[in-house]
């Protein structure tokens, strides 16, 4: 049975190999996609649970009810902002449904501080292959973008 991961934000989806951060583009953490956002709110890409939120709020790990582990990383080097411009709407251990609001971020503030606002969606699930990616197109949050 196919498992789907949905866009956590609206924007232009590209393959993760196009990410300007080599940790992601070289798939050191796993495979996935990047999204050049057209808005400032992230939503849950599936039903599951919040595993962890970094103190700087720029990165959240989630586990789907299907057993998929994911990292949503907002921006490149935005850890340097120490949480400035980020607001979470969830907490560690919280159960989530697809489409629940999980994070907002200030794109203007990120860019004014010299960082990219790219959203990175990475599968951390070992021994699981992404069978299909919806890339090089604009999506709305909630559109299917990955199929396992």
C-alpha positions, 0 to 999 in steps of 0.5 A: 500500500502506497504511503503519501507525504503531503506538502507542508507549505505552498510553494515551488517544489524542487529535488533535494539535490538542488539545496544550497546546503550540502548536508541536504543536497548530498542526502547525508540525512536522507532523501526528500525535497525542498520547497521555495515557500510562497507563504509563512506557515507550515502544516503537518504533512501527515497524521502522526506525532511531533518527535522533537522541536529544536530550541531555535524552532527552525527544525521539527522531526515528526513520525507518521502513523505509517512509521515514516520519520521526517525532518522539516527544516526551515531555512538555511543556517537559520539556527543562527537566528536562535528562534527569532522570527519563528513560532511553534503551534505544537509541542514535543510528543503532541499527536497531529493530523494532516493539515494541523498548523505546526510552525510559522516563520517570518520570511522577510526577517530571515532574508534581511538577516542574509539567510534563505527561507527554503523549507527542506523536507527530509525522510529520516526513515532507514531502508525506505525508498521514495518511489515518486517525487512531485518536483519542479512545480508549484504546489499548495499545502496539502498536495501530495508530493512524496509517495513511498 
